[in-house]
Amino acid sequence: MDFSSFLTSLGTSFVIFLILMILFALLSSRPGNNVVYYPNRILKGFDPFEGGYKTRNPFSWIKEALSSSEHDVIAMSGVDTAVYFLFLSTVFGILVLSGIILLPVLLPVAVTDDGVKKQTTSARTFNELDHLSMGNITEKSPRLWAFLIACYWVSLATFFLLWRAYKHASWLRSEALKSPEVKPEQFAVVVRDIPPVPEGQTRKEHVDSYFKTIYPEAFYRSMIVTDNKKVNEIWEELEGYKKKLTRAEAIYAESKTTAKPEGTRPTNKTGFLGLIGKKVDSIEYYTEKVNEFVAKLESEQKVTLREKQQDAALVFFSSRVVAASAAQSLHAQMVDTWSVFDAPEPRQLLWPNLKIKFFERELRQYMVYVIVALTIFFYMIPITFISALTTLDNLVKLLPFIKPVVNIKALRTVLGAYLPQLALIIFLALLPKLLLFLSKLEGIPTESHAVRAASGKYFYFTVLNVFIGVTIGGTLFSTFKTIEKHPNQLVPMLASSLPGNATFFLTYVALKFFVGYGLELSRIVPLIIYHLKRKYLCKTEAELKAAWFPGDLGYGTRVPGDMLIVTIVLCYSVIAPLIIPFGALYFGLGWLILRNQALKVYVPSYESYGRMWPHMFKRILASLILYQITMLGYFGVQKFYYTPLLIPLPILSLFFAFVCSKKFYPAFERPALEVAAHGLKQVPNMELIFRSFIPQSLSSEKIDDDQFEDALSQVSRATSFV
């Protein structure tokens, strides 16, 4: 990419961002759009502008976001969101602290050398931005000392701020778990790998006797996990017919007008998708279906509770200290029996995975790792091809007939600015659901854990395929003939390509924060979808709510996307220091805009009390180590005699990771007893706590208590704990 394409990309991205900001300011002030721009506040019963700045100033949201406290974020969106902002502010701090030294020192050192001209035979192989990078430094030059010292500065700044952040994340987690509010998950543990039931006992009696013996004072009761696949299907069909019935009644009520007070009863066909089959009265038909499926559900509930019990259970204690102790204790001599871990929120449990046995879980995990590794490898082929193909010069070589079109100056500038980045972003959008599916296939028992696992896979995928794939792909494609003739030149060529690829990544980061965050703030797409659904599809309040309900921040894809930017910016921070302000803008702007979204828009789908932080910490350190190894290799290619002085850096990073893991991580892995020992403001209602874990498909007011002693321990669910 030449310098004019870079400026075009940057300028147009900024203009698009400004337009989207103005649209946000105009659209968010209209009352009819409140459910799109303030759904979190509305769902919590607040006025959209409550606690905010109700003013005509279109940028008042900035003041509100900046003045909001960590407590405000936790109150509106939970501890997980507060920890995510800790991640954003920590990376922002690392880049600012690095940039304060690197920019005023390294840029003058680079620009005053003329290494690019000395090492380049053709003016077409470098552009103006290369003069501001390490690629402009002559081999073996004493100027390389400045870049070597800069490597240490970036690493030490990262260590310092990560230590502070880990300490703060630990405090946030402990404060949340010390809360005097009653949280059902703090009084329960999940038990897997229940051994065979002794003769003469039911499975529930077996579990009860085992835990009563160990915890005679605090044991409350147990709930045997059942195979709910069939009952879930019936329940979902029943809920679907209930929604259709409500919709039909709403259409009928709407048809009653002054001219026709009796209205028009809606009809539908009973065949495929309502397009074929017998025509019937919708209200009567759906009423019959609801009654039919209510009976089927009650019948299947009885069968499920009696005959479909699994080798897993939830065990409840009257003390959260005892529950915390049980969650971190070894209960059996053999590792594959009586496996116990702390219960998550009821909405987080992945019920089908609880029954999977220990060794099957281990086997599944390794199988998934192999599948992910193969996916990464084979995905690298098309991504490398796309990264090479979408550069204009390579595209013209492959498709000569497009040369007249590409030669149009304005079109060439725009295509050169956006084509490679857009192709890469679209291609990556296809992957997250596959990785989440694979994570759940491992046998992971909770939603938040599955999201963290998918996020980790996505991170390594993006680093290997985007960062490394783009760097290698573009170089191999353009220099294939040279490498074919001189294979020993491969490593030097790849290393020398790093500064040249900095322009691509500069544009990539700019596109991500200007256009990406502009769309995030303006919510143009959700707004259009909501108004189309409201006008043409929604007939009931439930349908209207579903049309505007925003969901959560989407950590499974958002965090790996951020981590890719961390990796890119760290790896190029010394090679091309100009990338640091772009990285700082990405995380600073992200903190500001997502702060607004967390306070007003997104609704968390679960709360894991900051368990995402160790995951983010490890990936930042992985990026740092990759940066240190990259610099070690690049200094070697530059033939700098003192390159071995960089060897201690990755060793220091590994030691730092080890110390943090030993000091902080155990409190994230299992609940600390000193935290659980804090008092509650009220005596917990154990019956409500117990009922909150019963799956919706097994909830019924008509359950005969005595019949289901085996599975539910005399439980019928008429209410739920909130």
ROKOLFI-668712 format. One record per residue (C-alpha): residue in three letters; x negated, y, z. Coordinates in steps of 0.5 Angstrom, whole numbers, plus 2048, in hexadecimal, padded with zeros to 3 digits. Each point is the difference from the previous one (the first is absolute). Example, Ala and Ser with C-alpha at 12.3 -4.5 7.8 and 13.67 -1.06 7.14 Angstrom:
2
ALA7E77F7810/SER7FE8077FE/
***
This chain:
722
MET800800800/ASP7FD8077FE/PHE800806804/SER8068037FD/SER8057FA801/PHE7FE800807/LEU802807801/THR8067FF7FC/SER8027FA804/LEU7FF804807/GLY8038067FD/THR8077FD7FE/SER8007FB806/PHE800807804/VAL8058037FC/ILE8057FA801/PHE7FE800807/LEU803807801/ILE8067FF7FB/LEU8027FA805/MET7FF804806/ILE8048057FE/LEU8057FB7FE/PHE8007FD807/ALA801807803/LEU8068017FC/LEU8037FA800/SER7FF7FE807/SER804807802/ARG8067FD7FD/PRO8057FD805/GLY8027FB7FB/ASN7F97FD800/ASN7FF7FF807/VAL8017F9800/VAL7FA7FF7FC/TYR7FB805803/TYR8027FF807/PRO8037F9801/ASN7FC7FE806/ARG803806804/ILE8077FF7FE/LEU7FF7F9802/LYS7FE802807/GLY806804801/PHE7FC8077FF/ASP8028067FB/PRO7FB8007FA/PHE7FD806803/GLU8007FF807/GLY7F9801803/GLY7FE8037F9/TYR7FF8077FD/LYS8078017FD/THR7FE8067FB/ARG8008027F9/ASN7F87FF800/PRO7FF7FB7FB/PHE7F97FE804/SER803800807/TRP7FF7F8800/ILE7F9801800/LYS800804806/GLU8057FB803/ALA7FB7FA7FE/LEU7FA803803/SER803802806/SER8037F9802/SER7FD7FC805/GLU7FE7F9800/HIS8067FF805/ASP8058037FB/VAL7FD7FB7FB/ILE8017FA805/ALA807802802/MET8028007F9/SER7FC7FB7FC/GLY7FD7FC806/VAL7F97FE802/ASP7FE7FD7F9/THR8018067FC/ALA7FC804806/VAL7FA7FB7FF/TYR8018017F8/PHE7FF808801/LEU7FA7FE805/PHE7FD7FC7FA/LEU8018067FB/SER7FD805805/THR7FA7FC801/VAL7FE7FF7F9/PHE8028077FF/GLY7FB802805/ILE7FA7FB7FE/LEU8018047F9/VAL800807803/LEU7FA7FE804/SER7FC7FD7FB/GLY8028067FB/ILE7FD805804/ILE7F97FD7FF/LEU8007FD7FA/LEU8048057FB/PRO7FB806802/VAL7FA7FC800/LEU8007FA7FB/LEU8048047FA/PRO7FA806800/VAL7FB7FA800/ALA8037FC7FA/VAL8028067FC/THR7F9803800/ASP7FD7F97FD/ASP8007FE7F9/GLY8007F9801/VAL8067FF7FB/LYS7FD8037FA/LYS7F97FC801/GLN8047FA801/THR8058007FA/THR7FF8007F9/SER8068027FE/ALA804806802/ARG8077FC800/THR7FE7FC805/PHE801805806/ASN804806801/GLU800806804/LEU8027FD807/ASP7FA7FB800/HIS7FB806801/LEU804800807/SER7FE7F9802/MET7FB7FC802/GLY7FF7FD7F9/ASN7FD8077FE/ILE7FA7FE805/THR7F97FE7FD/GLU7FE7F9801/LYS7FB7FF806/SER802808802/PRO7FE802807/ARG8078047FF/LEU8037F9802/TRP7FE801807/ALA806804801/PHE8057FB7FD/LEU7FD7FB804/ILE801804807/ALA8078027FD/CYS8027F8800/TYR7FE800808/TRP804806801/VAL8067FD7FD/SER8007FA804/LEU7FE803807/ALA8068057FF/THR8057FA7FE/PHE7FD7FC806/PHE802806805/LEU8078017FD/LEU8027F9800/TRP7FE7FF807/ARG804806802/ALA8067FD7FC/TYR8007F9802/LYS800803807/HIS8068047FF/ALA8037FB7FC/SER7FF7FB807/TRP803805804/LEU8068017FB/ARG8027F9801/SER7FF7FF807/GLU805806801/ALA8057FD7FC/LEU8007FA803/LYS800803807/SER8068037FF/PRO806800805/GLU8057FE7FB/VAL8027F97FF/LYS7FD7FD7FA/PRO8037F97FE/GLU7F97FD7FD/GLN7FD802807/PHE8047FA803/ALA7FF7FB7FB/VAL7FB7FB7FD/VAL8007FC7FA/VAL7FE7F9800/ARG7FE7FC7FA/ASP7FD7F8800/ILE8057FD805/PRO7FE7F9801/PRO8057FA7FF/VAL806800805/PRO7FF7FB805/GLU8067FA800/GLY806802804/GLN7FF8087FF/THR8028057FB/ARG7FC8057FD/LYS802806804/GLU7FF7FC806/HIS7F97FE7FE/VAL7FE8077FF/ASP804802807/SER7FD7FB804/TYR7F98027FD/PHE800807802/LYS804800806/THR7FA7FC803/ILE7FB8057FE/TYR804806801/PRO8057FE806/GLU802807802/ALA8008047FA/PHE8037FB7FB/TYR8078027FD/ARG8027FC7FA/SER7FE7FD7F9/MET8038017F9/ILE7FE7FA7FC/VAL7FF8037F8/THR8047FD7FB/ASP8007FF7F9/ASN8058057FE/LYS7FF8007F8/LYS8077FD7FF/VAL803805805/ASN7FD8067FE/GLU8027FF7F8/ILE8077FF803/TRP800806804/GLU7FD8047FB/GLU8067FE7FB/LEU805802805/GLU7FC807801/GLY8018017F9/TYR8077FE7FF/LYS801805806/LYS7FD8067FD/LYS8047FE7F9/LEU806800804/THR7FF807803/ARG7FE8027FA/ALA8077FE7FD/GLU803803805/ALA7FD8077FF/ILE8017FF7F9/TYR8087FF801/ALA800806805/GLU7FD8047FB/SER8057FF7FB/LYS806802804/THR8018077FE/THR806805800/ALA8027FE7F9/LYS7FF7F8802/PRO8017FF807/GLU8017F9800/GLY7F98007FD/THR7FD7FA7FB/ARG7FD7FA803/PRO7F97FE7FE/THR7FF7FA7FC/ASN7FA7FB7FE/LYS7FE7FA7FC/THR7FE7FA804/GLY7FB7FD7FB/PHE7F88027FF/LEU7FF807803/GLY8078027FF/LEU8008007F9/ILE8047F97FE/GLY8057FC804/LYS807801803/LYS802807801/VAL802801807/ASP802805805/SER7F9802804/ILE803802807/GLU8047F9800/TYR7FA7FC7FD/TYR7FB803804/THR8047FF807/GLU8017F97FE/LYS7F87FF7FF/VAL7FF804806/ASN8047FB804/GLU7FD7FA7FC/PHE7F9802802/VAL801802807/ALA8037F8801/LYS7FA7FE7FC/LEU7FB804804/GLU8037FE807/SER7FF7F87FE/GLU7F98017FD/GLN7FE804807/LYS8027F9804/VAL7FC7FC7FB/THR7FA804800/LEU800801808/ARG8017F8801/GLU7FC7FD7FA/LYS7FB8057FD/GLN7FC802806/GLN7F88017FF/ASP7FA7FF804/ALA800807802/ALA803804805/LEU801807803/VAL7FE800808/PHE803806804/PHE7FD802807/SER803805805/SER7F9803801/ARG7FC8037FA/VAL7FA7FF804/VAL8017F9800/ALA8028007F8/ALA7FA8047FF/SER7FC7FB804/ALA8037FA7FC/ALA7FF8037F9/GLN7F8800801/SER8007F9804/LEU7FE7F97FE/HIS8057FC801/ALA7FE7F97FE/GLN7FA7FC7FF/MET8017FF7F9/VAL8008067FB/ASP8057FE7FC/THR8057FF806/TRP804806804/SER7FD8057FC/VAL803807803/PHE7FF8077FE/ASP804807802/ALA8078017FD/PRO8008057FB/GLU8078057FF/PRO8067FB7FE/ARG8008037F9/GLN7F97FE7FF/LEU8007F9800/LEU8007FC7FA/TRP8047FA803/PRO7FE7FB7FA/ASN7F9800802/LEU8007FF807/LYS8017F87FF/ILE7FA7FF7FC/LYS7FB7FC804/PHE7F9802802/PHE7FC7FC7FA/GLU8058027FB/ARG7FF807802/GLU7F87FF7FF/LEU8017FD7F9/ARG8058057FE/GLN7FB806802/TYR7FA7FD7FC/MET8057FE7FA/VAL802807800/TYR7F9803800/VAL7FE7FC7FA/ILE8068027FC/VAL7FF808802/ALA7F87FF7FE/LEU8027FD7F9/THR806806800/ILE7FA805801/PHE7FB7FC7FB/PHE8058007FA/TYR804806802/MET7F98037FF/ILE8007FE7F9/PRO8068047FD/ILE7FE806805/THR7F98007FD/PHE8028007F9/ILE805806802/SER7FB804803/ALA7FC7FF7FA/LEU8058007FB/THR804807802/THR7FA8047FF/LEU8018047FA/ASP7F97FE7FD/ASN8017F9801/LEU8078007FD/VAL7FE8037FA/LYS7FB7FB7FF/LEU8057FA801/LEU8068047FC/PRO7FD8047FB/PHE8068027FD/ILE802805806/LYS7FA8047FE/PRO8048057FD/VAL804801806/VAL7FB800805/ASN7FC8057FC/ILE806805802/LYS7FC804805/ALA806802805/LEU8027F97FF/ARG7F97FD801/THR7FF804807/VAL8077FE803/LEU7FF7F97FE/GLY7F9800803/ALA802803806/TYR8067FB802/LEU8007FA7FC/PRO7FB7FB804/GLN802803807/LEU8087FF7FE/ALA7FE7F97FD/LEU7FD7FE806/ILE805802805/ILE8067FD7FC/PHE7FC7F9800/LEU7FF800807/ALA807801802/LEU8027F97FD/LEU7FC7FD806/PRO802801807/LYS8067FC800/LEU7FC7FA7FE/LEU7FB801806/LEU806801805/PHE8037F97FD/LEU7F97FD801/SER7FF803807/LYS8077FD802/LEU7FE7F97FD/GLU7FA800805/GLY8057FE805/ILE800807804/PRO805801805/THR802807800/GLU8018067FB/SER7FB805802/HIS7FA7FA800/ALA8027FE7F9/VAL8008087FE/ARG7F9800803/ALA7FE7FA7FC/ALA8038027FA/SER7FC807801/GLY7FA7FD801/LYS8007FC7FA/TYR8028067FC/PHE7FA804802/TYR7FB7FB7FE/PHE8047FF7FA/THR8008077FE/VAL7F8801802/LEU7FE7FA7FC/ASN8048027FA/VAL801807800/PHE7FA803803/ILE7FB7FA7FE/GLY8047FE7FA/VAL8008077FD/THR7F9802801/ILE7FE7F97FD/GLY8058007FB/GLY7FF8067FC/THR7F87FF800/LEU8007F97FE/PHE8058027FA/SER7FC8067FE/THR7F97FD800/PHE8027F97FE/LYS7FB8007FA/THR7FA803804/ILE8017FA806/GLU8017FB7FB/LYS7F98027FD/HIS7FD801807/PRO8037FD806/ASN7FB802805/GLN8038077FF/LEU8077FE803/VAL7FE802807/PRO7FD8077FF/MET8068017FB/LEU8057FF805/ALA7FD804805/SER7FE8067FB/SER8088007FE/LEU802801807/PRO7FF808800/GLY8048007F9/ASN8067FC803/ALA800806805/THR8048047FB/PHE8067FA7FF/PHE800800808/LEU801807801/THR8068007FB/TYR8037FA803/VAL800803807/ALA8028077FE/LEU8067FC7FC/LYS8027FC806/PHE800806805/PHE8038067FC/VAL8057FC7FC/GLY8017FA805/TYR801804806/GLY8048057FB/LEU8057FB7FF/GLU8007FD807/LEU802807803/SER8058027FA/ARG8047F9800/ILE8028027F9/VAL8017F87FF/PRO8047FE806/LEU8048077FF/ILE8027FE7F9/ILE8027F9802/TYR804802806/HIS8048057FC/LEU8017FB7FA/LYS8027FA805/ARG805805804/LYS8038037FA/TYR8017F97FC/LEU7FF7FA805/CYS802802807/LYS8077FF803/THR7FF7FF807/GLU7FB803806/ALA7FC7FA800/GLU7FE8007F9/LEU7FF807800/LYS7FB7FF806/ALA7FD7FB7FC/ALA7FF8057FA/TRP7FC805805/PHE7FD7FB805/PRO7F88027FF/GLY7FD7FA803/ASP7F9800804/LEU7F98037FE/GLY7FE7F97FC/TYR7FA7FF804/GLY7FF7FA7FC/THR7FE8047F9/ARG7FF807803/VAL7FA7FE805/PRO7FC7FC7FA/GLY8018067FC/ASP7FD804805/MET7FA7FB801/LEU7FF8007F9/ILE7FF808800/VAL7FB7FF806/THR7FC7FB7FD/ILE7FF8047F9/VAL7FF807804/LEU7FB7FC805/CYS7FC7FD7FA/TYR8008067FC/SER7FF805806/VAL7F88007FF/ILE8007FE7F9/ALA8058067FE/PRO801804806/LEU8058047FC/ILE8057FA801/ILE800802808/PRO8058067FF/PHE8057FC7FC/GLY8007FA805/ALA801805806/LEU8068047FC/TYR8037F97FF/PHE8007FE807/GLY801807803/LEU8068017FB/GLY8027F9801/TRP800802808/LEU8048067FF/ILE8067FD7FB/LEU8007F9803/ARG801804807/ASN8068037FD/GLN8037FA7FD/ALA7FF7FC807/LEU804805804/LYS8058017FB/VAL8017FA7FB/TYR7FD7F9801/VAL8037FB805/PRO7FB7FB803/SER8037F97FE/TYR7FC7FD806/GLU7FB802806/SER7FA7FD801/TYR7FD805805/GLY7FA8027FC/ARG7FD7F97FE/MET7FF8027F9/TRP7FA804803/PRO7FB7FB801/HIS8017FE7F9/MET7FF8077FD/PHE7FA800804/LYS7FD7FA7FD/ARG8018027F9/ILE7FD807801/LEU7FA7FD803/ALA8007FB7FA/SER8008067FB/LEU7FA803804/ILE7FC7FA800/LEU8028007F8/TYR7FE807800/GLN7F97FE803/ILE7FF7FA7FC/THR8018047FA/MET7FB806802/LEU7FB7FB801/GLY8017FD7F9/TYR8008077FD/PHE7FA802804/GLY7FC7FA7FD/VAL8028017F9/GLN7FD807801/LYS7FA7FD802/PHE7FF804807/TYR7FB7FD804/TYR803801807/THR8077FD7FE/PRO7FF7FA805/LEU801806805/LEU8087FF7FE/ILE8007F8802/PRO801802808/LEU8078037FE/PRO8047FA7FE/ILE7FD7FD806/LEU802806805/SER8077FF7FD/LEU8017F9801/PHE7FD801807/PHE805806801/ALA8067FB7FE/PHE7FE7FB805/VAL800805805/CYS8078037FF/SER8037F97FF/LYS7FD7FE807/LYS802806803/PHE8078027FD/TYR8037FA7FC/PRO8027FB805/ALA805805803/PHE8038017F9/GLU8007F87FF/ARG8047FF806/PRO804804806/ALA7FB802805/LEU8037FE807/GLU7FE807803/VAL8058037FB/ALA8057FB801/ALA800801808/HIS8038077FF/GLY807801803/LEU8078017FC/LYS805805802/GLN8057FB800/VAL8017F8801/PRO8007FD7FA/ASN8077FD7FD/MET7FD7F97FE/GLU8067FE7FD/LEU8008057FB/ILE7F87FF7FF/PHE8027F97FF/ARG8068027FB/SER7FC8057FC/PHE7FB7FA7FD/ILE8067FC7FD/PRO8008007F9/GLN8068047FD/SER8027FA7FC/LEU8017FC807/SER804806803/SER8077FE802/GLU805802805/LYS8047F97FF/ILE7FA7FB802/ASP8017FB805/ASP7FB801805/ASP8007F9803/GLN7FF7FD7F9/PHE7FA8047FE/GLU7FC7FF807/ASP7FA7FC7FC/ALA7FE8067FB/LEU803807803/SER8007FE808/GLN808802801/VAL8008067FB/SER8058037FC/ARG7FE8077FD/ALA805806800/THR7FC805801/SER7F88027FF/PHE7FB803804/VAL7FE8077FC/
***
